[in-house]
Amino acid sequence: MKPNQKITRHKLNINHEDEFSLLGIVSAEADYKLSLTINRKFRIALKNISPIRITEENGSETAFSRFSDLSGSPGIMYTLVSNRSGKNFFLKKLKNVDYIFLIHNIENESDIDNISSGLREIETINGVFNVDLDSLKDKRIQYLTR
């Protein structure tokens, strides 16, 4: 750096909560079968990737399956995460939800509504819920965005 050169700092304002939307899915279907059904419905390519591993309070490690797709619409990424592993829950406040469906970089609310409607049309899905991130204060949310 040259002497007497002024340093300019720019602060980027990034709102991480607006980068993704969460949908809760109720389905007794196995994770791999559900991912295949969602792939067919939305013409995406959810693929099994490394599970989310969490160390519980008692010291045991629990793994939650995860399927992700980067090949869908430009800039949009889909992730399907199991909310149950044995008797443990990934997001404990959502015990009635079997799967969490994340949509990253969605542009507008009508796209979320269209995805929700499409999921409800799948025969093996019993329910779809929009999850309000403001009301859901769970420290495990950070694992979803990694």
N, CA, C and O atoms as a GROMACS GRO file, in nm:
protein
  584
    1MET      N    1   0.084  -0.118   0.000
    1MET     CA    2   0.000   0.000   0.000
    1MET      C    3   0.088   0.124   0.000
    1MET      O    4   0.188   0.130   0.072
    2LYS      N    5   0.052   0.220  -0.080
    2LYS     CA    6   0.129   0.344  -0.090
    2LYS      C    7   0.104   0.430   0.033
    2LYS      O    8  -0.005   0.429   0.090
    3PRO      N    9   0.206   0.504   0.073
    3PRO     CA   10   0.184   0.595   0.186
    3PRO      C   11   0.080   0.701   0.149
    3PRO      O   12   0.071   0.742   0.033
    4ASN      N   13   0.005   0.743   0.245
    4ASN     CA   14  -0.100   0.844   0.230
    4ASN      C   15  -0.216   0.800   0.141
    4ASN      O   16  -0.295   0.883   0.097
    5GLN      N   17  -0.226   0.670   0.115
    5GLN     CA   18  -0.338   0.621   0.036
    5GLN      C   19  -0.456   0.598   0.129
    5GLN      O   20  -0.443   0.535   0.234
    6LYS      N   21  -0.569   0.650   0.090
    6LYS     CA   22  -0.690   0.639   0.173
    6LYS      C   23  -0.754   0.502   0.154
    6LYS      O   24  -0.768   0.454   0.042
    7ILE      N   25  -0.793   0.439   0.264
    7ILE     CA   26  -0.860   0.310   0.261
    7ILE      C   27  -1.010   0.335   0.265
    7ILE      O   28  -1.061   0.406   0.352
    8THR      N   29  -1.080   0.275   0.170
    8THR     CA   30  -1.225   0.287   0.165
    8THR      C   31  -1.285   0.153   0.202
    8THR      O   32  -1.250   0.050   0.144
    9ARG      N   33  -1.374   0.153   0.297
    9ARG     CA   34  -1.443   0.031   0.338
    9ARG      C   35  -1.588   0.038   0.295
    9ARG      O   36  -1.656   0.139   0.310
   10HIS      N   37  -1.631  -0.073   0.240
   10HIS     CA   38  -1.770  -0.085   0.199
   10HIS      C   39  -1.835  -0.194   0.282
   10HIS      O   40  -1.780  -0.303   0.296
   11LYS      N   41  -1.949  -0.164   0.336
   11LYS     CA   42  -2.022  -0.262   0.414
   11LYS      C   43  -2.136  -0.316   0.329
   11LYS      O   44  -2.217  -0.240   0.277
   12LEU      N   45  -2.140  -0.448   0.316
   12LEU     CA   46  -2.246  -0.512   0.240
   12LEU      C   47  -2.360  -0.547   0.334
   12LEU      O   48  -2.339  -0.613   0.436
   13ASN      N   49  -2.477  -0.504   0.300
   13ASN     CA   50  -2.595  -0.537   0.380
   13ASN      C   51  -2.661  -0.660   0.319
   13ASN      O   52  -2.728  -0.652   0.216
   14ILE      N   53  -2.641  -0.772   0.384
   14ILE     CA   54  -2.699  -0.898   0.336
   14ILE      C   55  -2.796  -0.948   0.440
   14ILE      O   56  -2.759  -0.966   0.557
   15ASN      N   57  -2.918  -0.970   0.399
   15ASN     CA   58  -3.020  -1.024   0.488
   15ASN      C   59  -3.030  -1.173   0.461
   15ASN      O   60  -3.092  -1.214   0.363
   16HIS      N   61  -2.971  -1.255   0.548
   16HIS     CA   62  -2.968  -1.399   0.528
   16HIS      C   63  -3.105  -1.464   0.537
   16HIS      O   64  -3.128  -1.569   0.476
   17GLU      N   65  -3.197  -1.405   0.610
   17GLU     CA   66  -3.328  -1.467   0.626
   17GLU      C   67  -3.409  -1.464   0.496
   17GLU      O   68  -3.494  -1.550   0.475
   18ASP      N   69  -3.382  -1.365   0.410
   18ASP     CA   70  -3.458  -1.355   0.286
   18ASP      C   71  -3.399  -1.442   0.175
   18ASP      O   72  -3.457  -1.449   0.066
   19GLU      N   73  -3.288  -1.507   0.200
   19GLU     CA   74  -3.223  -1.585   0.096
   19GLU      C   75  -3.290  -1.719   0.073
   19GLU      O   76  -3.270  -1.780  -0.033
   20PHE      N   77  -3.368  -1.768   0.166
   20PHE     CA   78  -3.434  -1.896   0.146
   20PHE      C   79  -3.570  -1.898   0.213
   20PHE      O   80  -3.599  -1.822   0.305
   21SER      N   81  -3.652  -1.989   0.164
   21SER     CA   82  -3.784  -2.011   0.221
   21SER      C   83  -3.792  -2.156   0.266
   21SER      O   84  -3.730  -2.244   0.205
   22LEU      N   85  -3.868  -2.181   0.371
   22LEU     CA   86  -3.884  -2.316   0.425
   22LEU      C   87  -4.028  -2.363   0.410
   22LEU      O   88  -4.123  -2.290   0.437
   23LEU      N   89  -4.040  -2.488   0.367
   23LEU     CA   90  -4.171  -2.554   0.365
   23LEU      C   91  -4.159  -2.681   0.447
   23LEU      O   92  -4.060  -2.754   0.435
   24GLY      N   93  -4.256  -2.708   0.530
   24GLY     CA   94  -4.262  -2.833   0.605
   24GLY      C   95  -4.348  -2.932   0.530
   24GLY      O   96  -4.456  -2.897   0.482
   25ILE      N   97  -4.301  -3.056   0.518
   25ILE     CA   98  -4.374  -3.159   0.445
   25ILE      C   99  -4.407  -3.274   0.539
   25ILE      O  100  -4.320  -3.322   0.612
   26VAL      N  101  -4.532  -3.317   0.537
   26VAL     CA  102  -4.575  -3.434   0.613
   26VAL      C  103  -4.595  -3.548   0.515
   26VAL      O  104  -4.680  -3.540   0.426
   27SER      N  105  -4.516  -3.655   0.532
   27SER     CA  106  -4.525  -3.770   0.443
   27SER      C  107  -4.461  -3.890   0.511
   27SER      O  108  -4.355  -3.879   0.573
   28ALA      N  109  -4.526  -4.005   0.498
   28ALA     CA  110  -4.470  -4.129   0.553
   28ALA      C  111  -4.375  -4.196   0.455
   28ALA      O  112  -4.317  -4.300   0.486
   29GLU      N  113  -4.358  -4.138   0.337
   29GLU     CA  114  -4.272  -4.194   0.232
   29GLU      C  115  -4.125  -4.187   0.275
   29GLU      O  116  -4.085  -4.093   0.344
   30ALA      N  117  -4.047  -4.285   0.233
   30ALA     CA  118  -3.903  -4.284   0.259
   30ALA      C  119  -3.839  -4.165   0.187
   30ALA      O  120  -3.887  -4.122   0.083
   31ASP      N  121  -3.731  -4.114   0.243
   31ASP     CA  122  -3.668  -3.993   0.189
   31ASP      C  123  -3.628  -4.006   0.042
   31ASP      O  124  -3.650  -3.914  -0.036
   32TYR      N  125  -3.569  -4.118   0.004
   32TYR     CA  126  -3.526  -4.134  -0.135
   32TYR      C  127  -3.645  -4.142  -0.231
   32TYR      O  128  -3.637  -4.091  -0.343
   33LYS      N  129  -3.754  -4.205  -0.188
   33LYS     CA  130  -3.873  -4.212  -0.274
   33LYS      C  131  -3.938  -4.075  -0.288
   33LYS      O  132  -3.982  -4.037  -0.396
   34LEU      N  133  -3.944  -4.001  -0.178
   34LEU     CA  134  -4.002  -3.867  -0.182
   34LEU      C  135  -3.919  -3.777  -0.273
   34LEU      O  136  -3.974  -3.699  -0.350
   35SER      N  137  -3.787  -3.787  -0.265
   35SER     CA  138  -3.702  -3.704  -0.350
   35SER      C  139  -3.723  -3.737  -0.498
   35SER      O  140  -3.724  -3.647  -0.582
   36LEU      N  141  -3.741  -3.865  -0.530
   36LEU     CA  142  -3.767  -3.904  -0.669
   36LEU      C  143  -3.901  -3.849  -0.717
   36LEU      O  144  -3.912  -3.803  -0.831
   37THR      N  145  -4.001  -3.853  -0.632
   37THR     CA  146  -4.133  -3.800  -0.668
   37THR      C  147  -4.127  -3.649  -0.690
   37THR      O  148  -4.186  -3.598  -0.785
   38ILE      N  149  -4.057  -3.579  -0.603
   38ILE     CA  150  -4.042  -3.434  -0.618
   38ILE      C  151  -3.964  -3.402  -0.745
   38ILE      O  152  -3.995  -3.307  -0.816
   39ASN      N  153  -3.862  -3.483  -0.774
   39ASN     CA  154  -3.784  -3.464  -0.898
   39ASN      C  155  -3.874  -3.471  -1.020
   39ASN      O  156  -3.866  -3.386  -1.109
   40ARG      N  157  -3.960  -3.572  -1.025
   40ARG     CA  158  -4.050  -3.589  -1.138
   40ARG      C  159  -4.150  -3.474  -1.149
   40ARG      O  160  -4.178  -3.425  -1.259
   41LYS      N  161  -4.202  -3.433  -1.035
   41LYS     CA  162  -4.306  -3.328  -1.034
   41LYS      C  163  -4.251  -3.193  -1.082
   41LYS      O  164  -4.315  -3.125  -1.162
   42PHE      N  165  -4.132  -3.156  -1.034
   42PHE     CA  166  -4.078  -3.023  -1.062
   42PHE      C  167  -3.966  -3.023  -1.166
   42PHE      O  168  -3.909  -2.919  -1.197
   43ARG      N  169  -3.934  -3.142  -1.218
   43ARG     CA  170  -3.826  -3.157  -1.317
   43ARG      C  171  -3.695  -3.099  -1.265
   43ARG      O  172  -3.628  -3.020  -1.332
   44ILE      N  173  -3.661  -3.140  -1.144
   44ILE     CA  174  -3.534  -3.104  -1.083
   44ILE      C  175  -3.456  -3.232  -1.059
   44ILE      O  176  -3.501  -3.340  -1.097
   45ALA      N  177  -3.340  -3.222  -0.997
   45ALA     CA  178  -3.255  -3.339  -0.975
   45ALA      C  179  -3.202  -3.342  -0.832
   45ALA      O  180  -3.083  -3.323  -0.809
   46LEU      N  181  -3.293  -3.367  -0.736
   46LEU     CA  182  -3.249  -3.382  -0.598
   46LEU      C  183  -3.163  -3.507  -0.589
   46LEU      O  184  -3.204  -3.615  -0.630
   47LYS      N  185  -3.043  -3.491  -0.534
   47LYS     CA  186  -2.951  -3.603  -0.518
   47LYS      C  187  -2.906  -3.610  -0.374
   47LYS      O  188  -2.890  -3.508  -0.307
   48ASN      N  189  -2.885  -3.733  -0.327
   48ASN     CA  190  -2.840  -3.755  -0.191
   48ASN      C  191  -2.701  -3.697  -0.173
   48ASN      O  192  -2.609  -3.733  -0.247
   49ILE      N  193  -2.684  -3.607  -0.076
   49ILE     CA  194  -2.554  -3.551  -0.044
   49ILE      C  195  -2.525  -3.584   0.102
   49ILE      O  196  -2.604  -3.652   0.167
   50SER      N  197  -2.414  -3.537   0.152
   50SER     CA  198  -2.375  -3.571   0.290
   50SER      C  199  -2.483  -3.528   0.389
   50SER      O  200  -2.537  -3.418   0.378
   51PRO      N  201  -2.514  -3.615   0.485
   51PRO     CA  202  -2.620  -3.582   0.581
   51PRO      C  203  -2.576  -3.471   0.677
   51PRO      O  204  -2.457  -3.444   0.692
   52ILE      N  205  -2.673  -3.409   0.740
   52ILE     CA  206  -2.644  -3.312   0.845
   52ILE      C  207  -2.622  -3.390   0.973
   52ILE      O  208  -2.710  -3.464   1.017
   53ARG      N  209  -2.505  -3.375   1.033
   53ARG     CA  210  -2.470  -3.447   1.156
   53ARG      C  211  -2.471  -3.349   1.273
   53ARG      O  212  -2.407  -3.244   1.269
   54ILE      N  213  -2.545  -3.387   1.376
   54ILE     CA  214  -2.559  -3.301   1.493
   54ILE      C  215  -2.528  -3.383   1.618
   54ILE      O  216  -2.574  -3.496   1.633
   55THR      N  217  -2.449  -3.324   1.707
   55THR     CA  218  -2.420  -3.387   1.834
   55THR      C  219  -2.527  -3.344   1.934
   55THR      O  220  -2.545  -3.226   1.962
   56GLU      N  221  -2.599  -3.442   1.986
   56GLU     CA  222  -2.707  -3.416   2.082
   56GLU      C  223  -2.650  -3.381   2.219
   56GLU      O  224  -2.530  -3.392   2.242
   57GLU      N  225  -2.739  -3.338   2.310
   57GLU     CA  226  -2.696  -3.300   2.445
   57GLU      C  227  -2.630  -3.416   2.521
   57GLU      O  228  -2.541  -3.394   2.603
   58ASN      N  229  -2.675  -3.540   2.493
   58ASN     CA  230  -2.618  -3.656   2.563
   58ASN      C  231  -2.487  -3.704   2.501
   58ASN      O  232  -2.429  -3.802   2.547
   59GLY      N  233  -2.440  -3.634   2.396
   59GLY     CA  234  -2.312  -3.668   2.335
   59GLY      C  235  -2.323  -3.758   2.213
   59GLY      O  236  -2.224  -3.778   2.143
   60SER      N  237  -2.440  -3.814   2.187
   60SER     CA  238  -2.455  -3.900   2.070
   60SER      C  239  -2.471  -3.814   1.944
   60SER      O  240  -2.518  -3.701   1.950
   61GLU      N  241  -2.430  -3.872   1.831
   61GLU     CA  242  -2.440  -3.801   1.705
   61GLU      C  243  -2.560  -3.852   1.626
   61GLU      O  244  -2.581  -3.973   1.614
   62THR      N  245  -2.638  -3.759   1.572
   62THR     CA  246  -2.755  -3.794   1.493
   62THR      C  247  -2.735  -3.740   1.352
   62THR      O  248  -2.691  -3.626   1.334
   63ALA      N  249  -2.769  -3.822   1.252
   63ALA     CA  250  -2.757  -3.781   1.112
   63ALA      C  251  -2.895  -3.766   1.052
   63ALA      O  252  -2.982  -3.852   1.069
   64PHE      N  253  -2.916  -3.657   0.980
   64PHE     CA  254  -3.041  -3.629   0.911
   64PHE      C  255  -3.012  -3.626   0.762
   64PHE      O  256  -2.927  -3.549   0.716
   65SER      N  257  -3.083  -3.710   0.685
   65SER     CA  258  -3.055  -3.720   0.542
   65SER      C  259  -3.084  -3.589   0.472
   65SER      O  260  -3.169  -3.510   0.514
   66ARG      N  261  -3.009  -3.567   0.362
   66ARG     CA  262  -3.023  -3.442   0.288
   66ARG      C  263  -3.008  -3.469   0.138
   66ARG      O  264  -2.916  -3.540   0.095
   67PHE      N  265  -3.098  -3.413   0.061
   67PHE     CA  266  -3.097  -3.423  -0.085
   67PHE      C  267  -3.095  -3.280  -0.139
   67PHE      O  268  -3.169  -3.195  -0.091
   68SER      N  269  -3.011  -3.255  -0.238
   68SER     CA  270  -2.998  -3.119  -0.289
   68SER      C  271  -2.993  -3.118  -0.441
   68SER      O  272  -2.951  -3.215  -0.504
   69ASP      N  273  -3.036  -3.006  -0.499
   69ASP     CA  274  -3.035  -2.987  -0.644
   69ASP      C  275  -2.984  -2.848  -0.676
   69ASP      O  276  -3.032  -2.749  -0.620
   70LEU      N  277  -2.887  -2.840  -0.764
   70LEU     CA  278  -2.835  -2.712  -0.811
   70LEU      C  279  -2.868  -2.688  -0.957
   70LEU      O  280  -2.838  -2.581  -1.011
   71SER      N  281  -2.930  -2.784  -1.022
   71SER     CA  282  -2.948  -2.776  -1.167
   71SER      C  283  -3.084  -2.723  -1.210
   71SER      O  284  -3.113  -2.718  -1.330
   72GLY      N  285  -3.167  -2.682  -1.117
   72GLY     CA  286  -3.302  -2.635  -1.152
   72GLY      C  287  -3.297  -2.501  -1.222
   72GLY      O  288  -3.207  -2.476  -1.302
   73SER      N  289  -3.390  -2.415  -1.195
   73SER     CA  290  -3.394  -2.282  -1.254
   73SER      C  291  -3.266  -2.206  -1.219
   73SER      O  292  -3.206  -2.231  -1.115
   74PRO      N  293  -3.225  -2.115  -1.305
   74PRO     CA  294  -3.102  -2.040  -1.278
   74PRO      C  295  -3.106  -1.972  -1.142
   74PRO      O  296  -3.198  -1.896  -1.113
   75GLY      N  297  -3.006  -2.000  -1.060
   75GLY     CA  298  -2.994  -1.936  -0.930
   75GLY      C  299  -3.076  -1.997  -0.818
   75GLY      O  300  -3.051  -1.966  -0.702
   76ILE      N  301  -3.171  -2.082  -0.849
   76ILE     CA  302  -3.255  -2.141  -0.746
   76ILE      C  303  -3.197  -2.277  -0.707
   76ILE      O  304  -3.161  -2.357  -0.793
   77MET      N  305  -3.189  -2.302  -0.576
   77MET     CA  306  -3.139  -2.430  -0.527
   77MET      C  307  -3.244  -2.490  -0.434
   77MET      O  308  -3.303  -2.419  -0.352
   78TYR      N  309  -3.267  -2.620  -0.447
   78TYR     CA  310  -3.365  -2.690  -0.364
   78TYR      C  311  -3.291  -2.788  -0.273
   78TYR      O  312  -3.194  -2.851  -0.315
   79THR      N  313  -3.337  -2.798  -0.149
   79THR     CA  314  -3.280  -2.893  -0.055
   79THR      C  315  -3.394  -2.957   0.024
   79THR      O  316  -3.482  -2.888   0.076
   80LEU      N  317  -3.391  -3.090   0.033
   80LEU     CA  318  -3.487  -3.166   0.112
   80LEU      C  319  -3.411  -3.230   0.227
   80LEU      O  320  -3.316  -3.305   0.205
   81VAL      N  321  -3.453  -3.201   0.351
   81VAL     CA  322  -3.386  -3.253   0.470
   81VAL      C  323  -3.488  -3.328   0.554
   81VAL      O  324  -3.599  -3.280   0.576
   82SER      N  325  -3.448  -3.445   0.601
   82SER     CA  326  -3.534  -3.521   0.691
   82SER      C  327  -3.540  -3.451   0.826
   82SER      O  328  -3.436  -3.409   0.878
   83ASN      N  329  -3.658  -3.439   0.882
   83ASN     CA  330  -3.671  -3.378   1.014
   83ASN      C  331  -3.668  -3.482   1.126
   83ASN      O  332  -3.670  -3.447   1.244
   84ARG      N  333  -3.664  -3.609   1.089
   84ARG     CA  334  -3.663  -3.717   1.188
   84ARG      C  335  -3.546  -3.811   1.164
   84ARG      O  336  -3.510  -3.842   1.051
   85SER      N  337  -3.488  -3.854   1.273
   85SER     CA  338  -3.386  -3.958   1.270
   85SER      C  339  -3.405  -4.040   1.396
   85SER      O  340  -3.363  -4.000   1.504
   86GLY      N  341  -3.469  -4.156   1.381
   86GLY     CA  342  -3.504  -4.235   1.499
   86GLY      C  343  -3.606  -4.159   1.582
   86GLY      O  344  -3.713  -4.124   1.533
   87LYS      N  345  -3.572  -4.133   1.708
   87LYS     CA  346  -3.661  -4.057   1.796
   87LYS      C  347  -3.622  -3.910   1.805
   87LYS      O  348  -3.683  -3.834   1.880
   88ASN      N  349  -3.521  -3.870   1.730
   88ASN     CA  350  -3.472  -3.732   1.735
   88ASN      C  351  -3.530  -3.649   1.621
   88ASN      O  352  -3.562  -3.701   1.514
   89PHE      N  353  -3.544  -3.520   1.647
   89PHE     CA  354  -3.594  -3.426   1.548
   89PHE      C  355  -3.488  -3.323   1.517
   89PHE      O  356  -3.415  -3.278   1.606
   90PHE      N  357  -3.478  -3.286   1.390
   90PHE     CA  358  -3.384  -3.181   1.351
   90PHE      C  359  -3.430  -3.047   1.405
   90PHE      O  360  -3.356  -2.978   1.475
   91LEU      N  361  -3.554  -3.009   1.373
   91LEU     CA  362  -3.615  -2.888   1.430
   91LEU      C  363  -3.723  -2.932   1.526
   91LEU      O  364  -3.832  -2.974   1.484
   92LYS      N  365  -3.694  -2.924   1.654
   92LYS     CA  366  -3.783  -2.980   1.756
   92LYS      C  367  -3.919  -2.910   1.762
   92LYS      O  368  -4.017  -2.972   1.804
   93LYS      N  369  -3.927  -2.784   1.722
   93LYS     CA  370  -4.056  -2.714   1.724
   93LYS      C  371  -4.148  -2.763   1.613
   93LYS      O  372  -4.268  -2.735   1.615
   94LEU      N  373  -4.093  -2.837   1.516
   94LEU     CA  374  -4.172  -2.887   1.404
   94LEU      C  375  -4.184  -3.039   1.411
   94LEU      O  376  -4.155  -3.108   1.314
   95LYS      N  377  -4.226  -3.090   1.526
   95LYS     CA  378  -4.237  -3.235   1.544
   95LYS      C  379  -4.342  -3.299   1.455
   95LYS      O  380  -4.337  -3.420   1.430
   96ASN      N  381  -4.438  -3.220   1.407
   96ASN     CA  382  -4.542  -3.275   1.320
   96ASN      C  383  -4.498  -3.280   1.173
   96ASN      O  384  -4.574  -3.328   1.088
   97VAL      N  385  -4.378  -3.232   1.143
   97VAL     CA  386  -4.326  -3.227   1.006
   97VAL      C  387  -4.222  -3.336   0.988
   97VAL      O  388  -4.133  -3.353   1.072
   98ASP      N  389  -4.232  -3.410   0.877
   98ASP     CA  390  -4.137  -3.517   0.848
   98ASP      C  391  -4.016  -3.470   0.769
   98ASP      O  392  -3.905  -3.520   0.787
   99TYR      N  393  -4.037  -3.372   0.681
   99TYR     CA  394  -3.929  -3.322   0.595
   99TYR      C  395  -3.932  -3.170   0.589
   99TYR      O  396  -4.038  -3.108   0.603
  100ILE      N  397  -3.816  -3.112   0.568
  100ILE     CA  398  -3.803  -2.968   0.550
  100ILE      C  399  -3.755  -2.946   0.408
  100ILE      O  400  -3.654  -3.003   0.366
  101PHE      N  401  -3.827  -2.864   0.333
  101PHE     CA  402  -3.793  -2.836   0.193
  101PHE      C  403  -3.749  -2.690   0.185
  101PHE      O  404  -3.830  -2.600   0.206
  102LEU      N  405  -3.622  -2.668   0.153
  102LEU     CA  406  -3.567  -2.533   0.142
  102LEU      C  407  -3.562  -2.492  -0.004
  102LEU      O  408  -3.524  -2.571  -0.090
  103ILE      N  409  -3.599  -2.370  -0.030
  103ILE     CA  410  -3.585  -2.314  -0.162
  103ILE      C  411  -3.499  -2.189  -0.146
  103ILE      O  412  -3.541  -2.090  -0.086
  104HIS      N  413  -3.378  -2.196  -0.201
  104HIS     CA  414  -3.283  -2.086  -0.191
  104HIS      C  415  -3.299  -1.993  -0.311
  104HIS      O  416  -3.324  -2.039  -0.423
  105ASN      N  417  -3.283  -1.864  -0.288
  105ASN     CA  418  -3.282  -1.761  -0.392
  105ASN      C  419  -3.412  -1.755  -0.472
  105ASN      O  420  -3.410  -1.734  -0.594
  106ILE      N  421  -3.522  -1.772  -0.405
  106ILE     CA  422  -3.653  -1.762  -0.472
  106ILE      C  423  -3.683  -1.613  -0.494
  106ILE      O  424  -3.651  -1.530  -0.409
  107GLU      N  425  -3.743  -1.581  -0.604
  107GLU     CA  426  -3.760  -1.440  -0.639
  107GLU      C  427  -3.884  -1.375  -0.582
  107GLU      O  428  -3.879  -1.260  -0.539
  108ASN      N  429  -3.997  -1.446  -0.581
  108ASN     CA  430  -4.117  -1.382  -0.528
  108ASN      C  431  -4.207  -1.484  -0.459
  108ASN      O  432  -4.190  -1.605  -0.473
  109GLU      N  433  -4.302  -1.432  -0.385
  109GLU     CA  434  -4.390  -1.514  -0.303
  109GLU      C  435  -4.480  -1.606  -0.386
  109GLU      O  436  -4.516  -1.714  -0.340
  110SER      N  437  -4.515  -1.564  -0.506
  110SER     CA  438  -4.602  -1.648  -0.588
  110SER      C  439  -4.530  -1.777  -0.630
  110SER      O  440  -4.595  -1.880  -0.649
  111ASP      N  441  -4.398  -1.772  -0.643
  111ASP     CA  442  -4.323  -1.894  -0.674
  111ASP      C  443  -4.334  -1.994  -0.560
  111ASP      O  444  -4.347  -2.114  -0.583
  112ILE      N  445  -4.328  -1.946  -0.436
  112ILE     CA  446  -4.343  -2.034  -0.319
  112ILE      C  447  -4.482  -2.095  -0.318
  112ILE      O  448  -4.498  -2.214  -0.289
  113ASP      N  449  -4.584  -2.015  -0.349
  113ASP     CA  450  -4.721  -2.065  -0.353
  113ASP      C  451  -4.736  -2.173  -0.460
  113ASP      O  452  -4.804  -2.273  -0.438
  114ASN      N  453  -4.674  -2.152  -0.575
  114ASN     CA  454  -4.680  -2.252  -0.683
  114ASN      C  455  -4.611  -2.382  -0.641
  114ASN      O  456  -4.661  -2.491  -0.671
  115ILE      N  457  -4.498  -2.372  -0.573
  115ILE     CA  458  -4.427  -2.491  -0.526
  115ILE      C  459  -4.510  -2.563  -0.421
  115ILE      O  460  -4.522  -2.686  -0.424
  116SER      N  461  -4.569  -2.488  -0.328
  116SER     CA  462  -4.656  -2.548  -0.225
  116SER      C  463  -4.772  -2.621  -0.288
  116SER      O  464  -4.805  -2.733  -0.248
  117SER      N  465  -4.835  -2.559  -0.386
  117SER     CA  466  -4.949  -2.622  -0.454
  117SER      C  467  -4.906  -2.749  -0.526
  117SER      O  468  -4.976  -2.850  -0.522
  118GLY      N  469  -4.791  -2.744  -0.591
  118GLY     CA  470  -4.738  -2.861  -0.660
  118GLY      C  471  -4.708  -2.975  -0.564
  118GLY      O  472  -4.734  -3.092  -0.595
  119LEU      N  473  -4.653  -2.943  -0.448
  119LEU     CA  474  -4.626  -3.046  -0.348
  119LEU      C  475  -4.754  -3.109  -0.296
  119LEU      O  476  -4.760  -3.230  -0.274
  120ARG      N  477  -4.858  -3.027  -0.277
  120ARG     CA  478  -4.986  -3.079  -0.229
  120ARG      C  479  -5.052  -3.174  -0.328
  120ARG      O  480  -5.132  -3.260  -0.289
  121GLU      N  481  -5.018  -3.160  -0.455
  121GLU     CA  482  -5.074  -3.249  -0.558
  121GLU      C  483  -5.011  -3.388  -0.556
  121GLU      O  484  -5.067  -3.481  -0.614
  122ILE      N  485  -4.897  -3.403  -0.490
  122ILE     CA  486  -4.831  -3.533  -0.484
  122ILE      C  487  -4.908  -3.623  -0.389
  122ILE      O  488  -4.935  -3.585  -0.275
  123GLU      N  489  -4.943  -3.741  -0.436
  123GLU     CA  490  -5.030  -3.832  -0.362
  123GLU      C  491  -4.972  -3.876  -0.228
  123GLU      O  492  -5.046  -3.895  -0.132
  124THR      N  493  -4.841  -3.893  -0.219
  124THR     CA  494  -4.779  -3.944  -0.096
  124THR      C  495  -4.752  -3.836   0.007
  124THR      O  496  -4.702  -3.865   0.116
  125ILE      N  497  -4.783  -3.711  -0.026
  125ILE     CA  498  -4.765  -3.601   0.069
  125ILE      C  499  -4.899  -3.568   0.133
  125ILE      O  500  -4.997  -3.539   0.065
  126ASN      N  501  -4.902  -3.575   0.266
  126ASN     CA  502  -5.025  -3.551   0.341
  126ASN      C  503  -5.047  -3.404   0.378
  126ASN      O  504  -5.160  -3.363   0.402
  127GLY      N  505  -4.939  -3.326   0.381
  127GLY     CA  506  -4.953  -3.185   0.417
  127GLY      C  507  -4.829  -3.106   0.383
  127GLY      O  508  -4.718  -3.159   0.384
  128VAL      N  509  -4.849  -2.978   0.352
  128VAL     CA  510  -4.740  -2.886   0.323
  128VAL      C  511  -4.767  -2.758   0.400
  128VAL      O  512  -4.878  -2.704   0.395
  129PHE      N  513  -4.667  -2.709   0.473
  129PHE     CA  514  -4.682  -2.591   0.556
  129PHE      C  515  -4.572  -2.491   0.526
  129PHE      O  516  -4.456  -2.529   0.513
  130ASN      N  517  -4.608  -2.363   0.514
  130ASN     CA  518  -4.508  -2.258   0.506
  130ASN      C  519  -4.454  -2.237   0.647
  130ASN      O  520  -4.532  -2.222   0.742
  131VAL      N  521  -4.324  -2.235   0.662
  131VAL     CA  522  -4.262  -2.218   0.792
  131VAL      C  523  -4.214  -2.074   0.802
  131VAL      O  524  -4.134  -2.028   0.721
  132ASP      N  525  -4.263  -2.003   0.902
  132ASP     CA  526  -4.225  -1.864   0.926
  132ASP      C  527  -4.091  -1.862   0.998
  132ASP      O  528  -4.082  -1.904   1.114
  133LEU      N  529  -3.989  -1.813   0.931
  133LEU     CA  530  -3.855  -1.810   0.989
  133LEU      C  531  -3.846  -1.715   1.109
  133LEU      O  532  -3.764  -1.737   1.198
  134ASP      N  533  -3.929  -1.610   1.111
  134ASP     CA  534  -3.925  -1.517   1.223
  134ASP      C  535  -3.974  -1.580   1.352
  134ASP      O  536  -3.922  -1.550   1.460
  135SER      N  537  -4.072  -1.668   1.343
  135SER     CA  538  -4.126  -1.732   1.463
  135SER      C  539  -4.045  -1.856   1.502
  135SER      O  540  -4.056  -1.904   1.615
  136LEU      N  541  -3.966  -1.907   1.411
  136LEU     CA  542  -3.887  -2.027   1.437
  136LEU      C  543  -3.748  -1.986   1.480
  136LEU      O  544  -3.664  -1.950   1.398
  137LYS      N  545  -3.724  -1.990   1.609
  137LYS     CA  546  -3.595  -1.951   1.662
  137LYS      C  547  -3.522  -2.076   1.709
  137LYS      O  548  -3.522  -2.109   1.828
  138ASP      N  549  -3.461  -2.144   1.615
  138ASP     CA  550  -3.389  -2.268   1.644
  138ASP      C  551  -3.246  -2.252   1.594
  138ASP      O  552  -3.225  -2.216   1.478
  139LYS      N  553  -3.150  -2.278   1.680
  139LYS     CA  554  -3.010  -2.260   1.642
  139LYS      C  555  -2.967  -2.358   1.532
  139LYS      O  556  -2.864  -2.337   1.468
  140ARG      N  557  -3.043  -2.464   1.510
  140ARG     CA  558  -3.007  -2.562   1.408
  140ARG      C  559  -3.035  -2.513   1.266
  140ARG      O  560  -2.992  -2.577   1.170
  141ILE      N  561  -3.105  -2.403   1.251
  141ILE     CA  562  -3.132  -2.348   1.117
  141ILE      C  563  -3.000  -2.322   1.045
  141ILE      O  564  -2.993  -2.333   0.923
  142GLN      N  565  -2.897  -2.286   1.118
  142GLN     CA  566  -2.768  -2.257   1.055
  142GLN      C  567  -2.713  -2.376   0.977
  142GLN      O  568  -2.639  -2.356   0.880
  143TYR      N  569  -2.747  -2.499   1.017
  143TYR     CA  570  -2.700  -2.618   0.947
  143TYR      C  571  -2.765  -2.631   0.809
  143TYR      O  572  -2.709  -2.696   0.720
  144LEU      N  573  -2.881  -2.572   0.790
  144LEU     CA  574  -2.951  -2.583   0.663
  144LEU      C  575  -2.886  -2.499   0.554
  144LEU      O  576  -2.895  -2.533   0.436
  145THR      N  577  -2.820  -2.392   0.592
  145THR     CA  578  -2.764  -2.299   0.494
  145THR      C  579  -2.618  -2.328   0.464
  145THR      O  580  -2.555  -2.251   0.391
  146ARG      N  581  -2.563  -2.432   0.516
  146ARG     CA  582  -2.421  -2.464   0.490
  146ARG      C  583  -2.405  -2.542   0.364
  146ARG      O  584  -2.293  -2.577   0.327
   0.00000   0.00000   0.00000
